[in-house]
Amino acid sequence: MKRKVGRHGTATLTISLPSDWVKKFKIKQGDELDLEERGNKILVQPYDELVEKEIVIIIEEKENIPKRLVVPYYIQGYNKIKIKYKHHEVRSYVQNLLANYLMGFEIVEQGQNYFVLKNVSKGIEDEFDVMLNRLAIINISLLNDLYEALRKNDLSLLQEVHIAEMSANKISVFCRRMLNLIGHKEKAPAGLYAIVKDLEGISDHCN
C-alpha cells in the first residue's frame, strides 16, 4: 500500500490513513495513535490503554497459581502484570507461567513478595501467521505421535505428546493476544480466533 507524502505547514510532512483501516478501528479526528520505529519502518496502531496499563494480581494462597488468574490479562493485551504474593512457593509457579504461557514476557522487577512481568519482545507481533502455521504443524505431529504410541502400544511415546501439547497451548495463547492487540491485515480476527481455539482443543484432547 503506497501513500504520497504531503506537507502541512512549513516543516511537517504528512500521509493519509487508509479509509478501510480508519473505519475498522473507528479512528476519528483528535484520537491518539501509537507510532513505533522499527529500523526503516514505522508501525502505526490505535492507541490502547491496555498497552500501558499495569494490572495488579494478589495471590493469597500457597497453591499453584491457576492460569485463569494471569493468562486472560496477557491475552487481553496488557504489557505489564504485577503479581503480589504472601507465600514463597508462589515464585516457582510464576516461573512456570512464564515458561509455559507468557511468550515475550520476562520478570523485569522483583521485590519482597512481588514480581513485575513485562513484555520485552519487539517485533514478534508480526509473526502471527508463522505462529498459526506452527500451531497446525504441532497438531499434525502430535496426532502422528499419538497414533504411533497406540499402534506400538508404547506409552513412553506419550511423553512427546505432552510436550507438544504444552507448546500448542503457549502458541495458542500468544495468537489470541495478537488478534486482540492488532487483529489481522487480511482475515477477520473472529474467524482466526475460532481456528486458534479449535487447534488448541485438538492438542488438549490428545494429551
Secondary structure as a PSIPRED ss2 file (coil, helix, strand):
# PSIPRED VFORMAT (PSIPRED V4.0)

   1 M C   1.000  0.000  0.000
   2 K C   1.000  0.000  0.000
   3 R C   1.000  0.000  0.000
   4 K C   1.000  0.000  0.000
   5 V C   1.000  0.000  0.000
   6 G E   0.000  0.000  1.000
   7 R E   0.000  0.000  1.000
   8 H E   0.000  0.000  1.000
   9 G C   1.000  0.000  0.000
  10 T C   1.000  0.000  0.000
  11 A C   1.000  0.000  0.000
  12 T E   0.000  0.000  1.000
  13 L E   0.000  0.000  1.000
  14 T E   0.000  0.000  1.000
  15 I C   1.000  0.000  0.000
  16 S C   1.000  0.000  0.000
  17 L C   1.000  0.000  0.000
  18 P C   1.000  0.000  0.000
  19 S H   0.000  1.000  0.000
  20 D H   0.000  1.000  0.000
  21 W H   0.000  1.000  0.000
  22 V H   0.000  1.000  0.000
  23 K H   0.000  1.000  0.000
  24 K H   0.000  1.000  0.000
  25 F C   1.000  0.000  0.000
  26 K C   1.000  0.000  0.000
  27 I C   1.000  0.000  0.000
  28 K C   1.000  0.000  0.000
  29 Q C   1.000  0.000  0.000
  30 G C   1.000  0.000  0.000
  31 D C   1.000  0.000  0.000
  32 E C   1.000  0.000  0.000
  33 L E   0.000  0.000  1.000
  34 D E   0.000  0.000  1.000
  35 L E   0.000  0.000  1.000
  36 E E   0.000  0.000  1.000
  37 E E   0.000  0.000  1.000
  38 R E   0.000  0.000  1.000
  39 G C   1.000  0.000  0.000
  40 N C   1.000  0.000  0.000
  41 K E   0.000  0.000  1.000
  42 I E   0.000  0.000  1.000
  43 L E   0.000  0.000  1.000
  44 V E   0.000  0.000  1.000
  45 Q E   0.000  0.000  1.000
  46 P E   0.000  0.000  1.000
  47 Y C   1.000  0.000  0.000
  48 D C   1.000  0.000  0.000
  49 E H   0.000  1.000  0.000
  50 L H   0.000  1.000  0.000
  51 V H   0.000  1.000  0.000
  52 E H   0.000  1.000  0.000
  53 K C   1.000  0.000  0.000
  54 E E   0.000  0.000  1.000
  55 I E   0.000  0.000  1.000
  56 V E   0.000  0.000  1.000
  57 I E   0.000  0.000  1.000
  58 I E   0.000  0.000  1.000
  59 I E   0.000  0.000  1.000
  60 E C   1.000  0.000  0.000
  61 E C   1.000  0.000  0.000
  62 K C   1.000  0.000  0.000
  63 E C   1.000  0.000  0.000
  64 N C   1.000  0.000  0.000
  65 I C   1.000  0.000  0.000
  66 P C   1.000  0.000  0.000
  67 K H   0.000  1.000  0.000
  68 R H   0.000  1.000  0.000
  69 L H   0.000  1.000  0.000
  70 V C   1.000  0.000  0.000
  71 V H   0.000  1.000  0.000
  72 P H   0.000  1.000  0.000
  73 Y H   0.000  1.000  0.000
  74 Y H   0.000  1.000  0.000
  75 I H   0.000  1.000  0.000
  76 Q H   0.000  1.000  0.000
  77 G C   1.000  0.000  0.000
  78 Y C   1.000  0.000  0.000
  79 N C   1.000  0.000  0.000
  80 K E   0.000  0.000  1.000
  81 I E   0.000  0.000  1.000
  82 K E   0.000  0.000  1.000
  83 I E   0.000  0.000  1.000
  84 K E   0.000  0.000  1.000
  85 Y E   0.000  0.000  1.000
  86 K C   1.000  0.000  0.000
  87 H C   1.000  0.000  0.000
  88 H C   1.000  0.000  0.000
  89 E C   1.000  0.000  0.000
  90 V H   0.000  1.000  0.000
  91 R H   0.000  1.000  0.000
  92 S H   0.000  1.000  0.000
  93 Y H   0.000  1.000  0.000
  94 V H   0.000  1.000  0.000
  95 Q H   0.000  1.000  0.000
  96 N H   0.000  1.000  0.000
  97 L H   0.000  1.000  0.000
  98 L H   0.000  1.000  0.000
  99 A H   0.000  1.000  0.000
 100 N H   0.000  1.000  0.000
 101 Y C   1.000  0.000  0.000
 102 L C   1.000  0.000  0.000
 103 M C   1.000  0.000  0.000
 104 G C   1.000  0.000  0.000
 105 F E   0.000  0.000  1.000
 106 E E   0.000  0.000  1.000
 107 I E   0.000  0.000  1.000
 108 V E   0.000  0.000  1.000
 109 E E   0.000  0.000  1.000
 110 Q E   0.000  0.000  1.000
 111 G E   0.000  0.000  1.000
 112 Q C   1.000  0.000  0.000
 113 N C   1.000  0.000  0.000
 114 Y E   0.000  0.000  1.000
 115 F E   0.000  0.000  1.000
 116 V E   0.000  0.000  1.000
 117 L E   0.000  0.000  1.000
 118 K E   0.000  0.000  1.000
 119 N E   0.000  0.000  1.000
 120 V C   1.000  0.000  0.000
 121 S C   1.000  0.000  0.000
 122 K C   1.000  0.000  0.000
 123 G C   1.000  0.000  0.000
 124 I H   0.000  1.000  0.000
 125 E H   0.000  1.000  0.000
 126 D H   0.000  1.000  0.000
 127 E H   0.000  1.000  0.000
 128 F H   0.000  1.000  0.000
 129 D H   0.000  1.000  0.000
 130 V H   0.000  1.000  0.000
 131 M H   0.000  1.000  0.000
 132 L H   0.000  1.000  0.000
 133 N H   0.000  1.000  0.000
 134 R H   0.000  1.000  0.000
 135 L H   0.000  1.000  0.000
 136 A H   0.000  1.000  0.000
 137 I H   0.000  1.000  0.000
 138 I H   0.000  1.000  0.000
 139 N H   0.000  1.000  0.000
 140 I H   0.000  1.000  0.000
 141 S H   0.000  1.000  0.000
 142 L H   0.000  1.000  0.000
 143 L H   0.000  1.000  0.000
 144 N H   0.000  1.000  0.000
 145 D H   0.000  1.000  0.000
 146 L H   0.000  1.000  0.000
 147 Y H   0.000  1.000  0.000
 148 E H   0.000  1.000  0.000
 149 A H   0.000  1.000  0.000
 150 L H   0.000  1.000  0.000
 151 R H   0.000  1.000  0.000
 152 K H   0.000  1.000  0.000
 153 N C   1.000  0.000  0.000
 154 D C   1.000  0.000  0.000
 155 L H   0.000  1.000  0.000
 156 S H   0.000  1.000  0.000
 157 L H   0.000  1.000  0.000
 158 L H   0.000  1.000  0.000
 159 Q H   0.000  1.000  0.000
 160 E H   0.000  1.000  0.000
 161 V H   0.000  1.000  0.000
 162 H H   0.000  1.000  0.000
 163 I H   0.000  1.000  0.000
 164 A H   0.000  1.000  0.000
 165 E H   0.000  1.000  0.000
 166 M H   0.000  1.000  0.000
 167 S H   0.000  1.000  0.000
 168 A H   0.000  1.000  0.000
 169 N H   0.000  1.000  0.000
 170 K H   0.000  1.000  0.000
 171 I H   0.000  1.000  0.000
 172 S H   0.000  1.000  0.000
 173 V H   0.000  1.000  0.000
 174 F H   0.000  1.000  0.000
 175 C H   0.000  1.000  0.000
 176 R H   0.000  1.000  0.000
 177 R H   0.000  1.000  0.000
 178 M H   0.000  1.000  0.000
 179 L H   0.000  1.000  0.000
 180 N H   0.000  1.000  0.000
 181 L H   0.000  1.000  0.000
 182 I H   0.000  1.000  0.000
 183 G C   1.000  0.000  0.000
 184 H C   1.000  0.000  0.000
 185 K C   1.000  0.000  0.000
 186 E C   1.000  0.000  0.000
 187 K C   1.000  0.000  0.000
 188 A C   1.000  0.000  0.000
 189 P H   0.000  1.000  0.000
 190 A H   0.000  1.000  0.000
 191 G H   0.000  1.000  0.000
 192 L H   0.000  1.000  0.000
 193 Y H   0.000  1.000  0.000
 194 A H   0.000  1.000  0.000
 195 I H   0.000  1.000  0.000
 196 V H   0.000  1.000  0.000
 197 K H   0.000  1.000  0.000
 198 D H   0.000  1.000  0.000
 199 L H   0.000  1.000  0.000
 200 E H   0.000  1.000  0.000
 201 G H   0.000  1.000  0.000
 202 I H   0.000  1.000  0.000
 203 S H   0.000  1.000  0.000
 204 D H   0.000  1.000  0.000
 205 H H   0.000  1.000  0.000
 206 C H   0.000  1.000  0.000
 207 N C   1.000  0.000  0.000
